[in-house]
């Protein structure tokens, strides 16, 4: 199925794969990024979901985060220079973007809004994002995704946008399942190596 998202990438000469899957619109679980990841056979951290976020009347931003993660509104607000941020009401998503829940993408949206993408996007050789319709995903390289986002002529930034696992689950000291890649920008520096005199 050719979608507006696919047409937009074609207009830029960006290579991509379209991957279709069955979806039951009456089952809300079928619209989640985790379910989509299973259906297209990709790890959930490589299947990025596009969320429409608001900071007040007529202030909207796209937040793009891994499918196994939860958006941290404080981190997004800080990255975007906003006082606060929250999900845009579901009833507003289609009028503002032209897309329905489970099919929202940056590309071909009714209006381009500034884009904030979780920094983990660059860790993969390819990622999946909605093609602009339920049941269709675009698979492309992160570099090409960022290039296509910049072609929208809006602000595009990568930043740490997701809740840490211990924040969302309350499990103190639990490792971050969607960030198994070591230190991030802003993490504490590792302890300096001990001096040779201190070694046995």
C-alpha positions as CSV (number, residue, x, y, z in Angstrom):
1,X,0.0,0.0,0.0
2,X,1.5,3.3,-1.1
3,X,1.0,6.0,1.6
4,X,1.7,9.7,2.0
5,X,4.7,8.9,4.1
6,X,6.1,6.6,1.4
7,X,5.5,9.2,-1.3
8,X,7.3,11.8,0.8
9,X,10.4,9.6,1.1
10,X,10.3,8.8,-2.6
11,X,10.2,12.5,-3.4
12,X,13.5,12.9,-1.6
13,X,15.0,9.9,-3.2
14,X,15.4,8.1,0.2
15,X,15.4,4.3,0.1
16,X,13.0,2.5,2.3
17,X,11.1,-0.8,2.7
18,X,7.3,-0.9,3.1
19,X,6.3,-3.7,5.5
20,X,2.6,-4.4,5.8
21,X,0.9,-6.4,8.6
22,X,-2.6,-7.4,9.7
23,X,-4.3,-5.1,12.2
24,X,-7.6,-5.3,14.0
25,X,-8.7,-1.7,14.7
26,X,-11.3,-2.9,17.2
27,X,-8.5,-4.2,19.4
28,X,-6.5,-1.3,21.1
29,X,-3.7,-3.7,21.8
30,X,-3.2,-4.2,18.1
31,X,-2.3,-0.5,17.7
32,X,0.6,-0.5,20.2
33,X,4.2,-0.3,19.1
34,X,5.1,-3.6,20.9
35,X,2.4,-5.5,19.0
36,X,3.6,-3.9,15.7
37,X,7.2,-4.9,16.5
38,X,6.1,-8.6,16.9
39,X,4.1,-8.5,13.7
40,X,6.9,-7.1,11.5
41,X,9.6,-9.2,13.2
42,X,11.7,-6.3,14.6
43,X,12.9,-5.6,18.1
44,X,10.6,-3.1,19.8
45,X,13.5,-0.7,20.5
46,X,13.9,-0.3,16.8
47,X,10.2,0.3,16.1
48,X,9.7,4.0,16.8
49,X,6.3,5.5,17.7
50,X,5.4,9.1,16.7
51,X,3.4,11.0,19.4
52,X,1.7,14.4,19.1
53,X,2.4,16.4,22.2
54,X,1.1,19.8,23.2
55,X,2.3,22.6,25.5
56,X,-0.8,24.7,25.3
57,X,-3.2,26.2,22.7
58,X,-1.6,26.0,19.2
59,X,1.7,24.7,20.5
60,X,2.4,21.2,19.2
61,X,5.5,19.0,18.9
62,X,6.2,15.5,17.5
63,X,8.0,13.2,19.9
64,X,9.5,10.0,18.4
65,X,10.5,7.3,20.9
66,X,11.3,3.6,20.9
67,X,8.3,1.3,21.0
68,X,9.3,-0.3,24.3
69,X,9.8,3.1,26.1
70,X,7.6,5.7,27.7
71,X,7.8,9.4,27.0
72,X,9.2,11.5,29.8
73,X,7.3,14.8,29.5
74,X,9.8,16.7,31.6
75,X,12.7,15.7,29.5
76,X,10.8,16.6,26.3
77,X,9.8,20.0,27.7
78,X,13.4,20.7,28.7
79,X,14.7,19.7,25.2
80,X,12.0,21.8,23.5
81,X,12.4,24.8,25.8
82,X,8.7,24.5,26.9
83,X,7.3,25.1,30.4
84,X,5.4,21.8,30.3
85,X,4.3,19.1,27.8
86,X,1.5,16.6,27.7
87,X,-0.1,14.3,25.1
88,X,-2.4,16.1,22.7
89,X,-6.0,14.9,23.1
90,X,-6.7,11.9,20.9
91,X,-9.7,13.7,19.3
92,X,-7.3,16.4,18.1
93,X,-4.7,14.1,16.5
94,X,-6.4,13.4,13.2
95,X,-7.6,17.1,12.6
96,X,-4.1,18.3,13.3
97,X,-2.0,15.7,11.5
98,X,-4.3,14.0,9.1
99,X,-3.5,10.7,10.6
100,X,-5.3,8.4,13.1
101,X,-3.9,6.7,16.2
102,X,-1.7,3.8,15.1
103,X,-0.8,5.6,11.8
104,X,0.8,8.9,12.8
105,X,4.0,9.8,11.0
106,X,6.0,13.0,10.5
107,X,5.9,12.6,6.7
108,X,2.9,14.0,4.8
109,X,1.3,15.3,8.0
110,X,-1.2,18.1,7.6
111,X,1.2,20.5,9.2
112,X,4.8,20.0,10.1
113,X,5.6,20.5,13.8
114,X,9.0,20.6,15.4
115,X,10.4,17.1,15.9
116,X,12.2,15.6,18.9
117,X,13.6,12.2,18.4
118,X,15.0,9.9,21.2
119,X,18.8,9.8,21.0
120,X,18.8,6.0,20.8
121,X,17.7,6.2,17.2
122,X,21.3,6.4,16.0
123,X,22.3,3.1,17.6
124,X,20.6,1.0,14.9
125,X,21.3,0.2,11.3
126,X,17.6,0.5,10.5
127,X,14.4,1.6,12.3
128,X,10.7,1.3,11.6
129,X,8.2,4.1,11.8
130,X,4.5,4.3,10.7
131,X,4.0,4.9,7.0
132,X,0.9,7.0,7.7
133,X,-1.7,4.2,7.9
134,X,-2.5,1.4,10.2
135,X,-0.9,-1.8,9.1
136,X,2.0,-0.3,7.2
137,X,5.5,0.5,8.4
138,X,8.4,2.3,6.8
139,X,11.8,0.7,7.4
140,X,14.9,2.9,6.7
141,X,18.2,3.9,8.2
142,X,18.3,6.4,11.1
143,X,20.4,8.8,9.0
144,X,17.8,8.8,6.2
145,X,15.0,9.2,8.7
146,X,16.8,12.3,10.2
147,X,17.5,13.6,6.7
148,X,13.8,13.3,5.8
149,X,12.7,15.0,9.0
150,X,15.0,17.9,8.3
151,X,13.5,18.2,4.8
152,X,10.2,19.2,6.6
153,X,12.0,22.5,7.4
154,X,11.2,22.5,11.1
155,X,13.4,22.2,14.1
156,X,14.7,18.6,14.4
157,X,16.6,17.5,17.5
158,X,17.7,14.3,19.1
159,X,17.6,14.1,22.9
160,X,17.1,11.7,25.8
161,X,13.2,11.7,25.9
162,X,12.3,8.5,27.7
163,X,11.6,7.5,31.3
164,X,14.2,5.3,32.9
165,X,12.9,1.9,33.8
166,X,13.2,2.5,37.5
167,X,11.2,5.8,37.1
168,X,8.3,4.1,35.4
169,X,8.3,0.8,37.3
170,X,9.6,1.9,40.7
171,X,12.2,-0.9,40.7
172,X,15.2,0.7,42.2
173,X,18.4,-0.1,40.5
174,X,16.7,-2.0,37.7
175,X,18.7,-1.8,34.5
176,X,17.2,0.2,31.6
177,X,15.9,-2.4,29.2
178,X,15.7,-0.1,26.3
179,X,19.1,1.4,26.8
180,X,21.6,-1.5,27.0
181,X,24.3,0.5,25.3
182,X,26.2,2.0,28.2
183,X,26.6,5.7,29.2
184,X,24.5,8.4,27.7
185,X,25.1,12.1,27.4
186,X,24.4,13.5,30.8
187,X,25.2,10.3,32.7
188,X,27.7,10.6,35.5
189,X,31.3,10.1,34.4
190,X,32.7,6.7,35.3
191,X,35.0,6.6,38.3
192,X,38.6,7.3,37.4
193,X,40.8,4.2,37.4
194,X,42.5,3.5,40.7
195,X,46.1,4.4,41.0
196,X,48.7,1.7,40.4
197,X,49.7,2.1,44.1
198,X,46.3,1.0,45.2
199,X,46.4,-2.2,43.2
200,X,47.4,-5.5,44.9
